[in-house]
Amino acid sequence: MTTQRWEWTGDRYSEGFFSHGHSNERRRLALLETLLDGATRERFRALGLKPGDRVLEAGGGGGSVARLLAEEGAQVTVTDLDTRFIDELADSHGVRVLRHDLYTEDFPPGSFDFVHTRFVLTHLPDADLAIARLASWLAPGGVLLVEEPTSFPTLDSPHPGYRTIMRAYRTHLERSIGSDTSWARTLPVPLARAGLVGLGLDVRIQHVNGGDDESEWWKLNLEAARPSMIEAGLATDAEFEAAYIELANPGFHDLSLAVHTAWGRAPGPVRRRPQAPADRQESPTSAERSSP
């Protein structure tokens, strides 16, 4: 049984401090892609991604995963609440781009050989329900691959500035967006509840070092949330600055997020579709790129 913790409206996420409209949002997403894409690519390969596989990338963000999947020869559909950063993939990589809400809008059962989502479900009111929805779109033998973070490695940092602001940021995510920053710790149980088999789990902890890409990514996250965190009384300007000094120090070495990667297969034999010749593959229409 699932429980929706709050009523979902897409704008609660897309118009908040993760909005694509923020001036630094593309840079923030690009840094995250740099930090995570290598592991994502290797997991897809380990799970048997083949040219011609129909793949859904749900919550495409900056588009790097959809791009790398297309470069692997997959037939890719990428969705997001705001497609401004991924629209170009329709022309450059033959990707089908859809404005789509995975929490409320459906695909026909059996539509995909792989479904992937990364750093999305944590921010939904009922992540277990979202897992069940994603699993229902798999073809027999299809794979659901989920990558989600937990913040526990940051909460007991020996660095006081970093520790203080990370605790405040976690509270702000939970209050303002409704994020469940510990949900990923339940993986892969929600996949089993959705009827998937052949489950797997991998957990790695990201490192953050002064002045590296991870530290810059954290600063962009924090700066986007800073005004609302201060207004809510969760942190002060002085506490933000203390954290930034630590994150910029070359001698700073600490833990960042734990990334939980879980996967499972829909029951039934794997059905592989033959890859269409490159000159016969259809490109998405302009209506598909912007459909609601």
C-alpha positions as CSV (number, residue, x, y, z in Angstrom):
1,M,0.0,0.0,0.0
2,T,1.3,3.4,-0.9
3,T,0.7,6.7,0.7
4,Q,0.8,10.1,-1.1
5,R,2.5,12.5,1.4
6,W,1.1,15.6,-0.3
7,E,-0.8,16.6,-3.4
8,W,1.3,16.7,-6.5
9,T,1.5,19.7,-8.9
10,G,4.3,19.7,-11.3
11,D,5.0,23.4,-10.8
12,R,5.9,22.8,-7.1
13,Y,9.1,21.3,-8.6
14,S,9.5,22.9,-12.0
15,E,8.9,26.5,-10.7
16,G,10.8,26.1,-7.4
17,F,14.6,26.4,-6.9
18,F,15.1,23.6,-9.4
19,S,13.4,25.6,-12.1
20,H,15.0,25.5,-15.6
21,G,14.4,29.3,-15.6
22,H,17.2,29.9,-13.1
23,S,20.2,31.5,-14.7
24,N,22.6,28.8,-13.4
25,E,20.3,25.8,-13.8
26,R,21.9,24.5,-17.0
27,R,25.4,24.7,-15.4
28,R,24.1,22.9,-12.3
29,L,22.7,20.1,-14.4
30,A,25.8,19.9,-16.5
31,L,27.9,19.4,-13.4
32,L,25.6,16.7,-12.1
33,E,25.9,15.0,-15.5
34,T,29.7,15.1,-15.2
35,L,29.6,13.5,-11.8
36,L,27.1,10.8,-12.6
37,D,27.0,9.9,-16.3
38,G,30.0,7.5,-16.3
39,A,28.3,5.2,-13.7
40,T,25.0,5.4,-15.5
41,R,26.5,4.4,-18.8
42,E,28.3,1.5,-17.3
43,R,25.2,0.2,-15.6
44,F,23.2,0.3,-18.8
45,R,25.9,-1.7,-20.5
46,A,26.1,-4.2,-17.7
47,L,22.3,-4.7,-17.9
48,G,22.5,-5.6,-21.6
49,L,21.5,-2.4,-23.5
50,K,21.5,-3.2,-27.2
51,P,21.1,-1.1,-30.3
52,G,17.4,-0.8,-31.2
53,D,16.2,-1.1,-27.6
54,R,13.3,1.2,-26.8
55,V,14.4,3.3,-23.8
56,L,12.5,5.9,-21.8
57,E,14.5,8.5,-20.0
58,A,12.0,9.9,-17.5
59,G,13.0,13.4,-16.2
60,G,15.6,14.2,-18.8
61,G,17.1,17.3,-17.1
62,G,20.0,18.5,-19.2
63,G,19.7,15.6,-21.7
64,S,23.1,13.9,-21.3
65,V,21.6,10.5,-20.5
66,A,19.3,10.6,-23.5
67,R,22.2,11.6,-25.6
68,L,24.5,8.8,-24.5
69,L,21.7,6.3,-24.9
70,A,21.1,7.5,-28.5
71,E,24.9,7.2,-29.1
72,E,24.6,3.5,-27.9
73,G,22.1,3.0,-30.7
74,A,18.9,2.9,-28.6
75,Q,15.6,4.3,-29.7
76,V,15.2,7.0,-27.0
77,T,12.2,8.8,-25.6
78,V,13.1,11.5,-23.2
79,T,10.5,13.4,-21.0
80,D,10.5,16.3,-18.7
81,L,8.1,18.9,-17.2
82,D,10.2,21.5,-19.0
83,T,11.9,20.4,-22.2
84,R,13.8,23.6,-23.0
85,F,17.2,21.9,-22.4
86,I,16.4,18.7,-24.3
87,D,14.4,19.9,-27.4
88,E,17.6,20.1,-29.4
89,L,18.1,16.3,-29.1
90,A,15.2,15.7,-31.5
91,D,17.3,17.1,-34.4
92,S,20.8,16.3,-33.2
93,H,20.3,12.7,-32.1
94,G,16.9,11.6,-33.4
95,V,15.4,11.4,-29.9
96,R,11.7,11.7,-29.2
97,V,11.2,14.6,-26.8
98,L,8.0,14.9,-24.8
99,R,6.7,17.3,-22.2
100,H,5.3,14.7,-19.9
101,D,4.6,14.2,-16.2
102,L,5.6,10.7,-15.1
103,Y,3.4,11.0,-12.0
104,T,0.1,11.7,-13.8
105,E,0.5,10.8,-17.5
106,D,0.8,7.4,-19.0
107,F,2.4,5.3,-21.7
108,P,0.8,2.1,-23.1
109,P,1.9,-1.1,-21.3
110,G,4.9,-2.8,-22.9
111,S,6.2,0.4,-24.5
112,F,9.8,0.2,-23.5
113,D,12.7,-2.3,-23.1
114,F,14.4,0.0,-20.5
115,V,13.0,2.7,-18.3
116,H,15.5,4.9,-16.4
117,T,15.1,7.8,-14.0
118,R,17.8,9.6,-12.0
119,F,17.4,12.0,-9.1
120,V,13.7,12.4,-9.7
121,L,11.6,10.1,-7.6
122,T,12.9,11.5,-4.3
123,H,11.0,14.7,-5.0
124,L,7.6,13.1,-5.7
125,P,4.8,12.7,-3.1
126,D,4.7,8.9,-3.4
127,A,7.9,7.4,-4.9
128,D,6.6,3.9,-4.6
129,L,3.6,4.7,-6.7
130,A,5.9,6.3,-9.3
131,I,8.0,3.0,-9.4
132,A,4.8,1.0,-10.1
133,R,3.8,3.4,-12.9
134,L,7.3,3.2,-14.5
135,A,7.3,-0.6,-14.2
136,S,3.9,-0.9,-15.9
137,W,5.4,0.6,-19.1
138,L,8.0,-2.1,-19.5
139,A,7.8,-4.9,-22.1
140,P,8.2,-8.4,-20.9
141,G,11.8,-8.8,-19.8
142,G,12.3,-5.1,-19.8
143,V,14.5,-3.3,-17.2
144,L,13.7,-0.5,-14.8
145,L,16.8,1.3,-13.7
146,V,16.5,3.9,-10.9
147,E,19.3,6.1,-9.4
148,E,18.3,8.2,-6.3
149,P,20.3,10.0,-3.6
150,T,20.2,10.0,0.2
151,S,21.9,12.8,2.2
152,F,23.0,10.9,5.3
153,P,26.7,11.1,4.5
154,T,26.6,14.9,4.7
155,L,24.8,15.2,8.0
156,D,27.6,14.3,10.4
157,S,30.4,16.0,8.6
158,P,33.4,17.0,10.7
159,H,33.4,20.3,8.9
160,P,31.0,22.6,10.9
161,G,30.1,25.0,8.1
162,Y,29.3,22.2,5.6
163,R,27.5,20.2,8.2
164,T,25.3,23.1,9.3
165,I,24.3,24.1,5.8
166,M,23.7,20.5,4.7
167,R,21.3,19.9,7.6
168,A,19.4,23.1,6.8
169,Y,19.3,22.3,3.1
170,R,17.8,18.9,3.8
171,T,15.1,20.4,5.9
172,H,14.3,23.0,3.3
173,L,14.0,20.3,0.6
174,E,11.6,18.4,2.7
175,R,9.5,21.5,3.6
176,S,9.4,23.4,0.4
177,I,9.3,20.7,-2.3
178,G,8.2,17.7,-0.2
179,S,11.3,15.7,-1.0
180,D,11.9,12.5,0.9
181,T,15.7,12.6,1.3
182,S,15.8,9.1,2.9
183,W,13.4,7.2,0.5
184,A,16.2,5.8,-1.6
185,R,17.4,3.8,1.4
186,T,14.3,1.5,0.8
187,L,15.6,0.4,-2.6
188,P,15.2,-2.2,-4.1
189,V,12.1,-3.1,-2.1
190,P,9.7,-0.8,-4.1
191,L,10.8,-2.6,-7.3
192,A,9.8,-6.0,-5.8
193,R,6.5,-4.6,-4.8
194,A,5.9,-3.5,-8.4
195,G,6.3,-7.1,-9.5
196,L,9.9,-6.9,-10.9
197,V,12.3,-9.8,-10.6
198,G,16.1,-10.2,-10.9
199,L,16.6,-7.3,-8.6
200,G,20.0,-5.6,-8.0
201,L,21.3,-2.8,-5.8
202,D,24.5,-0.8,-5.8
203,V,25.3,2.1,-3.5
204,R,28.3,4.5,-3.8
205,I,29.1,7.6,-1.8
206,Q,30.2,10.6,-3.8
207,H,33.2,12.6,-2.5
208,V,33.5,16.3,-2.4
209,N,36.9,18.1,-2.4
210,G,37.5,21.8,-2.1
211,G,37.1,23.5,-5.5
212,D,36.1,20.5,-7.5
213,D,33.0,19.9,-9.6
214,E,31.1,18.4,-6.7
215,S,31.7,21.4,-4.6
216,E,30.7,23.8,-7.3
217,W,27.5,21.7,-7.8
218,W,26.7,22.0,-4.1
219,K,27.3,25.8,-4.2
220,L,24.9,26.2,-7.1
221,N,22.2,24.2,-5.3
222,L,22.7,26.2,-2.1
223,E,22.7,29.6,-3.9
224,A,19.4,28.7,-5.6
225,A,17.8,27.9,-2.3
226,R,19.5,30.6,-0.2
227,P,16.9,33.4,-0.3
228,S,14.0,31.0,0.7
229,M,16.1,29.3,3.3
230,I,17.1,32.6,4.9
231,E,13.4,33.8,4.7
232,A,12.3,30.5,6.4
233,G,14.9,31.0,9.2
234,L,16.7,27.8,8.4
235,A,20.1,29.5,7.8
236,T,21.9,32.8,7.9
237,D,24.1,34.6,5.4
238,A,27.0,34.0,7.7
239,E,26.3,30.2,7.7
240,F,26.2,30.1,3.9
241,E,29.5,32.0,3.7
242,A,31.1,29.7,6.2
243,A,30.1,26.7,4.1
244,Y,31.4,28.3,0.9
245,I,34.8,29.0,2.5
246,E,35.1,25.3,3.3
247,L,33.9,24.2,-0.1
248,A,36.5,26.4,-1.8
249,N,39.4,25.3,0.4
250,P,41.8,22.9,-1.4
251,G,42.3,21.1,1.9
252,F,38.6,20.3,2.2
253,H,37.8,16.6,1.7
254,D,34.4,15.2,2.8
255,L,31.5,13.0,1.8
256,S,28.7,14.1,-0.4
257,L,25.5,12.2,-1.3
258,A,25.0,8.4,-1.3
259,V,23.7,7.3,-4.8
260,H,21.5,4.3,-4.6
261,T,21.2,2.4,-7.9
262,A,18.5,-0.3,-8.2
263,W,17.2,-2.4,-11.1
264,G,14.8,-5.1,-11.8
265,R,13.2,-6.9,-14.8
266,A,9.6,-7.3,-15.8
267,P,8.6,-11.0,-15.8
268,G,8.7,-12.7,-19.1
269,P,11.1,-13.4,-21.9
270,V,13.2,-10.5,-23.3
271,R,11.8,-9.2,-26.5
272,R,14.4,-7.5,-28.7
273,R,13.2,-5.3,-31.6
274,P,15.5,-5.3,-34.7
275,Q,17.2,-2.0,-35.2
276,A,15.8,0.0,-38.1
277,P,18.3,1.2,-40.7
278,A,19.5,4.7,-39.9
279,D,17.9,6.1,-43.0
280,R,14.5,4.6,-42.1
281,Q,14.3,5.7,-38.5
282,E,11.5,8.2,-38.0
283,S,12.3,11.6,-36.3
284,P,9.8,13.0,-33.8
285,T,7.4,15.6,-35.1
286,S,7.4,19.1,-33.7
287,A,4.1,18.3,-32.0
288,E,5.8,15.5,-30.1
289,R,8.5,17.8,-29.0
290,S,6.1,20.1,-27.3
291,S,3.1,18.0,-26.5
292,P,1.6,18.5,-23.0
